[in-house]
Amino acid sequence: MADEKQDTTPKRKKMNPLTAAEIEAELAKCREKQGGLISKYARQLQARKKALGG
């Protein structure tokens, strides 16, 4: 029964190990799927990007 429930969606990586390029890619996904950067996840990504100096 456990084999029937295989989740094929990729899980998000934690923000701390993300590089600036990976953060940009995640922000682009947020813009595309959510129509903007107003979600909490997008705001946290922007804060992490600022902390990295980008």
mmCIF file of the N, C-alpha and C atoms, coordinates in Angstrom:
data_MODEL
# 
_entry.id   MODEL 
# 
loop_
_atom_site.group_PDB 
_atom_site.id 
_atom_site.type_symbol 
_atom_site.label_atom_id 
_atom_site.label_alt_id 
_atom_site.label_comp_id 
_atom_site.label_asym_id 
_atom_site.label_entity_id 
_atom_site.label_seq_id 
_atom_site.pdbx_PDB_ins_code 
_atom_site.Cartn_x 
_atom_site.Cartn_y 
_atom_site.Cartn_z 
_atom_site.occupancy 
_atom_site.B_iso_or_equiv 
_atom_site.pdbx_formal_charge 
_atom_site.auth_seq_id 
_atom_site.auth_comp_id 
_atom_site.auth_asym_id 
_atom_site.auth_atom_id 
_atom_site.pdbx_PDB_model_num 
ATOM 1   N N  . MET A 1 1  ? 0.799  -1.197 0.000   1.00 0.00 ? 1  MET A N  1 
ATOM 2   C CA . MET A 1 1  ? 0.000  0.000  0.000   1.00 0.00 ? 1  MET A CA 1 
ATOM 3   C C  . MET A 1 1  ? 0.842  1.262  0.000   1.00 0.00 ? 1  MET A C  1 
ATOM 4   N N  . ALA A 1 2  ? 1.976  1.222  0.654   1.00 0.00 ? 2  ALA A N  1 
ATOM 5   C CA . ALA A 1 2  ? 2.834  2.407  0.692   1.00 0.00 ? 2  ALA A CA 1 
ATOM 6   C C  . ALA A 1 2  ? 3.375  2.735  -0.690  1.00 0.00 ? 2  ALA A C  1 
ATOM 7   N N  . ASP A 1 3  ? 3.502  1.712  -1.547  1.00 0.00 ? 3  ASP A N  1 
ATOM 8   C CA . ASP A 1 3  ? 4.009  1.945  -2.895  1.00 0.00 ? 3  ASP A CA 1 
ATOM 9   C C  . ASP A 1 3  ? 3.019  2.722  -3.758  1.00 0.00 ? 3  ASP A C  1 
ATOM 10  N N  . GLU A 1 4  ? 1.739  2.659  -3.413  1.00 0.00 ? 4  GLU A N  1 
ATOM 11  C CA . GLU A 1 4  ? 0.721  3.345  -4.193  1.00 0.00 ? 4  GLU A CA 1 
ATOM 12  C C  . GLU A 1 4  ? 0.808  4.856  -4.038  1.00 0.00 ? 4  GLU A C  1 
ATOM 13  N N  . LYS A 1 5  ? 1.288  5.319  -2.910  1.00 0.00 ? 5  LYS A N  1 
ATOM 14  C CA . LYS A 1 5  ? 1.322  6.752  -2.623  1.00 0.00 ? 5  LYS A CA 1 
ATOM 15  C C  . LYS A 1 5  ? 2.721  7.315  -2.813  1.00 0.00 ? 5  LYS A C  1 
ATOM 16  N N  . GLN A 1 6  ? 3.234  7.258  -4.010  1.00 0.00 ? 6  GLN A N  1 
ATOM 17  C CA . GLN A 1 6  ? 4.543  7.827  -4.273  1.00 0.00 ? 6  GLN A CA 1 
ATOM 18  C C  . GLN A 1 6  ? 4.356  9.251  -4.754  1.00 0.00 ? 6  GLN A C  1 
ATOM 19  N N  . ASP A 1 7  ? 4.946  10.166 -4.032  1.00 0.00 ? 7  ASP A N  1 
ATOM 20  C CA . ASP A 1 7  ? 4.849  11.576 -4.385  1.00 0.00 ? 7  ASP A CA 1 
ATOM 21  C C  . ASP A 1 7  ? 5.943  11.903 -5.394  1.00 0.00 ? 7  ASP A C  1 
ATOM 22  N N  . THR A 1 8  ? 5.552  12.350 -6.569  1.00 0.00 ? 8  THR A N  1 
ATOM 23  C CA . THR A 1 8  ? 6.526  12.618 -7.620  1.00 0.00 ? 8  THR A CA 1 
ATOM 24  C C  . THR A 1 8  ? 6.947  14.075 -7.682  1.00 0.00 ? 8  THR A C  1 
ATOM 25  N N  . THR A 1 9  ? 6.329  14.940 -6.891  1.00 0.00 ? 9  THR A N  1 
ATOM 26  C CA . THR A 1 9  ? 6.712  16.345 -6.911  1.00 0.00 ? 9  THR A CA 1 
ATOM 27  C C  . THR A 1 9  ? 8.008  16.536 -6.146  1.00 0.00 ? 9  THR A C  1 
ATOM 28  N N  . PRO A 1 10 ? 8.931  17.315 -6.689  1.00 0.00 ? 10 PRO A N  1 
ATOM 29  C CA . PRO A 1 10 ? 10.200 17.532 -5.978  1.00 0.00 ? 10 PRO A CA 1 
ATOM 30  C C  . PRO A 1 10 ? 10.000 18.427 -4.765  1.00 0.00 ? 10 PRO A C  1 
ATOM 31  N N  . LYS A 1 11 ? 10.687 18.120 -3.719  1.00 0.00 ? 11 LYS A N  1 
ATOM 32  C CA . LYS A 1 11 ? 10.597 18.933 -2.507  1.00 0.00 ? 11 LYS A CA 1 
ATOM 33  C C  . LYS A 1 11 ? 11.524 20.127 -2.638  1.00 0.00 ? 11 LYS A C  1 
ATOM 34  N N  . ARG A 1 12 ? 11.174 21.204 -1.977  1.00 0.00 ? 12 ARG A N  1 
ATOM 35  C CA . ARG A 1 12 ? 12.011 22.403 -2.002  1.00 0.00 ? 12 ARG A CA 1 
ATOM 36  C C  . ARG A 1 12 ? 13.256 22.173 -1.166  1.00 0.00 ? 12 ARG A C  1 
ATOM 37  N N  . LYS A 1 13 ? 14.354 22.755 -1.619  1.00 0.00 ? 13 LYS A N  1 
ATOM 38  C CA . LYS A 1 13 ? 15.581 22.698 -0.843  1.00 0.00 ? 13 LYS A CA 1 
ATOM 39  C C  . LYS A 1 13 ? 15.502 23.783 0.226   1.00 0.00 ? 13 LYS A C  1 
ATOM 40  N N  . LYS A 1 14 ? 16.231 23.590 1.304   1.00 0.00 ? 14 LYS A N  1 
ATOM 41  C CA . LYS A 1 14 ? 16.290 24.627 2.321   1.00 0.00 ? 14 LYS A CA 1 
ATOM 42  C C  . LYS A 1 14 ? 16.981 25.848 1.751   1.00 0.00 ? 14 LYS A C  1 
ATOM 43  N N  . MET A 1 15 ? 16.651 27.011 2.271   1.00 0.00 ? 15 MET A N  1 
ATOM 44  C CA . MET A 1 15 ? 17.154 28.254 1.693   1.00 0.00 ? 15 MET A CA 1 
ATOM 45  C C  . MET A 1 15 ? 18.624 28.511 1.980   1.00 0.00 ? 15 MET A C  1 
ATOM 46  N N  . ASN A 1 16 ? 19.127 28.123 3.126   1.00 0.00 ? 16 ASN A N  1 
ATOM 47  C CA . ASN A 1 16 ? 20.510 28.441 3.474   1.00 0.00 ? 16 ASN A CA 1 
ATOM 48  C C  . ASN A 1 16 ? 21.533 27.897 2.481   1.00 0.00 ? 16 ASN A C  1 
ATOM 49  N N  . PRO A 1 17 ? 21.424 26.664 1.999   1.00 0.00 ? 17 PRO A N  1 
ATOM 50  C CA . PRO A 1 17 ? 22.448 26.192 1.058   1.00 0.00 ? 17 PRO A CA 1 
ATOM 51  C C  . PRO A 1 17 ? 22.252 26.661 -0.383  1.00 0.00 ? 17 PRO A C  1 
ATOM 52  N N  . LEU A 1 18 ? 21.177 27.376 -0.681  1.00 0.00 ? 18 LEU A N  1 
ATOM 53  C CA . LEU A 1 18 ? 20.935 27.832 -2.048  1.00 0.00 ? 18 LEU A CA 1 
ATOM 54  C C  . LEU A 1 18 ? 21.938 28.903 -2.461  1.00 0.00 ? 18 LEU A C  1 
ATOM 55  N N  . THR A 1 19 ? 22.374 28.824 -3.696  1.00 0.00 ? 19 THR A N  1 
ATOM 56  C CA . THR A 1 19 ? 23.243 29.856 -4.243  1.00 0.00 ? 19 THR A CA 1 
ATOM 57  C C  . THR A 1 19 ? 22.371 30.986 -4.783  1.00 0.00 ? 19 THR A C  1 
ATOM 58  N N  . ALA A 1 20 ? 23.000 32.091 -5.141  1.00 0.00 ? 20 ALA A N  1 
ATOM 59  C CA . ALA A 1 20 ? 22.258 33.233 -5.673  1.00 0.00 ? 20 ALA A CA 1 
ATOM 60  C C  . ALA A 1 20 ? 21.522 32.859 -6.961  1.00 0.00 ? 20 ALA A C  1 
ATOM 61  N N  . ALA A 1 21 ? 22.151 32.053 -7.803  1.00 0.00 ? 21 ALA A N  1 
ATOM 62  C CA . ALA A 1 21 ? 21.520 31.636 -9.057  1.00 0.00 ? 21 ALA A CA 1 
ATOM 63  C C  . ALA A 1 21 ? 20.305 30.747 -8.786  1.00 0.00 ? 21 ALA A C  1 
ATOM 64  N N  . GLU A 1 22 ? 20.412 29.871 -7.807  1.00 0.00 ? 22 GLU A N  1 
ATOM 65  C CA . GLU A 1 22 ? 19.288 29.001 -7.458  1.00 0.00 ? 22 GLU A CA 1 
ATOM 66  C C  . GLU A 1 22 ? 18.140 29.818 -6.869  1.00 0.00 ? 22 GLU A C  1 
ATOM 67  N N  . ILE A 1 23 ? 18.470 30.836 -6.086  1.00 0.00 ? 23 ILE A N  1 
ATOM 68  C CA . ILE A 1 23 ? 17.439 31.701 -5.515  1.00 0.00 ? 23 ILE A CA 1 
ATOM 69  C C  . ILE A 1 23 ? 16.708 32.441 -6.637  1.00 0.00 ? 23 ILE A C  1 
ATOM 70  N N  . GLU A 1 24 ? 17.461 32.928 -7.634  1.00 0.00 ? 24 GLU A N  1 
ATOM 71  C CA . GLU A 1 24 ? 16.846 33.599 -8.778  1.00 0.00 ? 24 GLU A CA 1 
ATOM 72  C C  . GLU A 1 24 ? 15.897 32.661 -9.511  1.00 0.00 ? 24 GLU A C  1 
ATOM 73  N N  . ALA A 1 25 ? 16.289 31.408 -9.673  1.00 0.00 ? 25 ALA A N  1 
ATOM 74  C CA . ALA A 1 25 ? 15.444 30.428 -10.345 1.00 0.00 ? 25 ALA A CA 1 
ATOM 75  C C  . ALA A 1 25 ? 14.159 30.188 -9.553  1.00 0.00 ? 25 ALA A C  1 
ATOM 76  N N  . GLU A 1 26 ? 14.272 30.090 -8.239  1.00 0.00 ? 26 GLU A N  1 
ATOM 77  C CA . GLU A 1 26 ? 13.097 29.893 -7.400  1.00 0.00 ? 26 GLU A CA 1 
ATOM 78  C C  . GLU A 1 26 ? 12.165 31.110 -7.451  1.00 0.00 ? 26 GLU A C  1 
ATOM 79  N N  . LEU A 1 27 ? 12.753 32.307 -7.468  1.00 0.00 ? 27 LEU A N  1 
ATOM 80  C CA . LEU A 1 27 ? 11.952 33.522 -7.572  1.00 0.00 ? 27 LEU A CA 1 
ATOM 81  C C  . LEU A 1 27 ? 11.222 33.579 -8.917  1.00 0.00 ? 27 LEU A C  1 
ATOM 82  N N  . ALA A 1 28 ? 11.884 33.132 -9.972  1.00 0.00 ? 28 ALA A N  1 
ATOM 83  C CA . ALA A 1 28 ? 11.242 33.098 -11.288 1.00 0.00 ? 28 ALA A CA 1 
ATOM 84  C C  . ALA A 1 28 ? 10.063 32.129 -11.286 1.00 0.00 ? 28 ALA A C  1 
ATOM 85  N N  . LYS A 1 29 ? 10.218 30.990 -10.608 1.00 0.00 ? 29 LYS A N  1 
ATOM 86  C CA . LYS A 1 29 ? 9.117  30.034 -10.500 1.00 0.00 ? 29 LYS A CA 1 
ATOM 87  C C  . LYS A 1 29 ? 7.947  30.662 -9.747  1.00 0.00 ? 29 LYS A C  1 
ATOM 88  N N  . CYS A 1 30 ? 8.247  31.400 -8.688  1.00 0.00 ? 30 CYS A N  1 
ATOM 89  C CA . CYS A 1 30 ? 7.201  32.050 -7.902  1.00 0.00 ? 30 CYS A CA 1 
ATOM 90  C C  . CYS A 1 30 ? 6.451  33.073 -8.748  1.00 0.00 ? 30 CYS A C  1 
ATOM 91  N N  . ARG A 1 31 ? 7.197  33.869 -9.522  1.00 0.00 ? 31 ARG A N  1 
ATOM 92  C CA . ARG A 1 31 ? 6.558  34.862 -10.389 1.00 0.00 ? 31 ARG A CA 1 
ATOM 93  C C  . ARG A 1 31 ? 5.627  34.192 -11.387 1.00 0.00 ? 31 ARG A C  1 
ATOM 94  N N  . GLU A 1 32 ? 6.087  33.080 -11.950 1.00 0.00 ? 32 GLU A N  1 
ATOM 95  C CA . GLU A 1 32 ? 5.319  32.386 -12.982 1.00 0.00 ? 32 GLU A CA 1 
ATOM 96  C C  . GLU A 1 32 ? 4.068  31.728 -12.413 1.00 0.00 ? 32 GLU A C  1 
ATOM 97  N N  . LYS A 1 33 ? 4.232  31.007 -11.318 1.00 0.00 ? 33 LYS A N  1 
ATOM 98  C CA . LYS A 1 33 ? 3.126  30.223 -10.785 1.00 0.00 ? 33 LYS A CA 1 
ATOM 99  C C  . LYS A 1 33 ? 2.161  31.032 -9.927  1.00 0.00 ? 33 LYS A C  1 
ATOM 100 N N  . GLN A 1 34 ? 2.685  32.015 -9.194  1.00 0.00 ? 34 GLN A N  1 
ATOM 101 C CA . GLN A 1 34 ? 1.849  32.758 -8.260  1.00 0.00 ? 34 GLN A CA 1 
ATOM 102 C C  . GLN A 1 34 ? 1.474  34.131 -8.783  1.00 0.00 ? 34 GLN A C  1 
ATOM 103 N N  . GLY A 1 35 ? 2.099  34.552 -9.863  1.00 0.00 ? 35 GLY A N  1 
ATOM 104 C CA . GLY A 1 35 ? 1.770  35.839 -10.445 1.00 0.00 ? 35 GLY A CA 1 
ATOM 105 C C  . GLY A 1 35 ? 2.407  37.024 -9.735  1.00 0.00 ? 35 GLY A C  1 
ATOM 106 N N  . GLY A 1 36 ? 3.375  36.777 -8.907  1.00 0.00 ? 36 GLY A N  1 
ATOM 107 C CA . GLY A 1 36 ? 4.042  37.863 -8.199  1.00 0.00 ? 36 GLY A CA 1 
ATOM 108 C C  . GLY A 1 36 ? 4.918  37.324 -7.096  1.00 0.00 ? 36 GLY A C  1 
ATOM 109 N N  . LEU A 1 37 ? 5.396  38.237 -6.285  1.00 0.00 ? 37 LEU A N  1 
ATOM 110 C CA . LEU A 1 37 ? 6.294  37.850 -5.194  1.00 0.00 ? 37 LEU A CA 1 
ATOM 111 C C  . LEU A 1 37 ? 5.715  38.265 -3.849  1.00 0.00 ? 37 LEU A C  1 
ATOM 112 N N  . ILE A 1 38 ? 4.442  37.995 -3.635  1.00 0.00 ? 38 ILE A N  1 
ATOM 113 C CA . ILE A 1 38 ? 3.824  38.423 -2.384  1.00 0.00 ? 38 ILE A CA 1 
ATOM 114 C C  . ILE A 1 38 ? 3.701  37.294 -1.365  1.00 0.00 ? 38 ILE A C  1 
ATOM 115 N N  . SER A 1 39 ? 4.029  36.066 -1.774  1.00 0.00 ? 39 SER A N  1 
ATOM 116 C CA . SER A 1 39 ? 3.922  34.954 -0.832  1.00 0.00 ? 39 SER A CA 1 
ATOM 117 C C  . SER A 1 39 ? 5.037  35.024 0.204   1.00 0.00 ? 39 SER A C  1 
ATOM 118 N N  . LYS A 1 40 ? 4.824  34.350 1.305   1.00 0.00 ? 40 LYS A N  1 
ATOM 119 C CA . LYS A 1 40 ? 5.820  34.332 2.374   1.00 0.00 ? 40 LYS A CA 1 
ATOM 120 C C  . LYS A 1 40 ? 7.108  33.681 1.881   1.00 0.00 ? 40 LYS A C  1 
ATOM 121 N N  . TYR A 1 41 ? 6.999  32.618 1.104   1.00 0.00 ? 41 TYR A N  1 
ATOM 122 C CA . TYR A 1 41 ? 8.176  31.933 0.567   1.00 0.00 ? 41 TYR A CA 1 
ATOM 123 C C  . TYR A 1 41 ? 8.978  32.876 -0.325  1.00 0.00 ? 41 TYR A C  1 
ATOM 124 N N  . ALA A 1 42 ? 8.303  33.617 -1.187  1.00 0.00 ? 42 ALA A N  1 
ATOM 125 C CA . ALA A 1 42 ? 8.987  34.540 -2.090  1.00 0.00 ? 42 ALA A CA 1 
ATOM 126 C C  . ALA A 1 42 ? 9.673  35.657 -1.301  1.00 0.00 ? 42 ALA A C  1 
ATOM 127 N N  . ARG A 1 43 ? 9.011  36.151 -0.274  1.00 0.00 ? 43 ARG A N  1 
ATOM 128 C CA . ARG A 1 43 ? 9.619  37.207 0.545   1.00 0.00 ? 43 ARG A CA 1 
ATOM 129 C C  . ARG A 1 43 ? 10.848 36.699 1.282   1.00 0.00 ? 43 ARG A C  1 
ATOM 130 N N  . GLN A 1 44 ? 10.791 35.454 1.743   1.00 0.00 ? 44 GLN A N  1 
ATOM 131 C CA . GLN A 1 44 ? 11.943 34.873 2.422   1.00 0.00 ? 44 GLN A CA 1 
ATOM 132 C C  . GLN A 1 44 ? 13.104 34.658 1.450   1.00 0.00 ? 44 GLN A C  1 
ATOM 133 N N  . LEU A 1 45 ? 12.780 34.254 0.218   1.00 0.00 ? 45 LEU A N  1 
ATOM 134 C CA . LEU A 1 45 ? 13.813 34.112 -0.797  1.00 0.00 ? 45 LEU A CA 1 
ATOM 135 C C  . LEU A 1 45 ? 14.479 35.454 -1.082  1.00 0.00 ? 45 LEU A C  1 
ATOM 136 N N  . GLN A 1 46 ? 13.683 36.513 -1.181  1.00 0.00 ? 46 GLN A N  1 
ATOM 137 C CA . GLN A 1 46 ? 14.234 37.837 -1.439  1.00 0.00 ? 46 GLN A CA 1 
ATOM 138 C C  . GLN A 1 46 ? 15.129 38.288 -0.296  1.00 0.00 ? 46 GLN A C  1 
ATOM 139 N N  . ALA A 1 47 ? 14.734 37.994 0.929   1.00 0.00 ? 47 ALA A N  1 
ATOM 140 C CA . ALA A 1 47 ? 15.551 38.366 2.083   1.00 0.00 ? 47 ALA A CA 1 
ATOM 141 C C  . ALA A 1 47 ? 16.872 37.591 2.089   1.00 0.00 ? 47 ALA A C  1 
ATOM 142 N N  . ARG A 1 48 ? 16.812 36.326 1.704   1.00 0.00 ? 48 ARG A N  1 
ATOM 143 C CA . ARG A 1 48 ? 18.030 35.513 1.651   1.00 0.00 ? 48 ARG A CA 1 
ATOM 144 C C  . ARG A 1 48 ? 18.965 36.015 0.550   1.00 0.00 ? 48 ARG A C  1 
ATOM 145 N N  . LYS A 1 49 ? 18.380 36.416 -0.582  1.00 0.00 ? 49 LYS A N  1 
ATOM 146 C CA . LYS A 1 49 ? 19.177 36.954 -1.683  1.00 0.00 ? 49 LYS A CA 1 
ATOM 147 C C  . LYS A 1 49 ? 19.869 38.242 -1.249  1.00 0.00 ? 49 LYS A C  1 
ATOM 148 N N  . LYS A 1 50 ? 19.157 39.087 -0.517  1.00 0.00 ? 50 LYS A N  1 
ATOM 149 C CA . LYS A 1 50 ? 19.733 40.333 -0.024  1.00 0.00 ? 50 LYS A CA 1 
ATOM 150 C C  . LYS A 1 50 ? 20.860 40.044 0.974   1.00 0.00 ? 50 LYS A C  1 
ATOM 151 N N  . ALA A 1 51 ? 20.676 39.023 1.808   1.00 0.00 ? 51 ALA A N  1 
ATOM 152 C CA . ALA A 1 51 ? 21.689 38.660 2.786   1.00 0.00 ? 51 ALA A CA 1 
ATOM 153 C C  . ALA A 1 51 ? 22.961 38.137 2.111   1.00 0.00 ? 51 ALA A C  1 
ATOM 154 N N  . LEU A 1 52 ? 22.791 37.494 0.963   1.00 0.00 ? 52 LEU A N  1 
ATOM 155 C CA . LEU A 1 52 ? 23.951 36.995 0.216   1.00 0.00 ? 52 LEU A CA 1 
ATOM 156 C C  . LEU A 1 52 ? 24.673 38.115 -0.527  1.00 0.00 ? 52 LEU A C  1 
ATOM 157 N N  . GLY A 1 53 ? 24.029 39.248 -0.622  1.00 0.00 ? 53 GLY A N  1 
ATOM 158 C CA . GLY A 1 53 ? 24.664 40.385 -1.282  1.00 0.00 ? 53 GLY A CA 1 
ATOM 159 C C  . GLY A 1 53 ? 24.299 40.494 -2.748  1.00 0.00 ? 53 GLY A C  1 
ATOM 160 N N  . GLY A 1 54 ? 23.168 39.896 -3.132  1.00 0.00 ? 54 GLY A N  1 
ATOM 161 C CA . GLY A 1 54 ? 22.805 39.923 -4.541  1.00 0.00 ? 54 GLY A CA 1 
ATOM 162 C C  . GLY A 1 54 ? 21.684 40.803 -4.886  1.00 0.00 ? 54 GLY A C  1 
# 
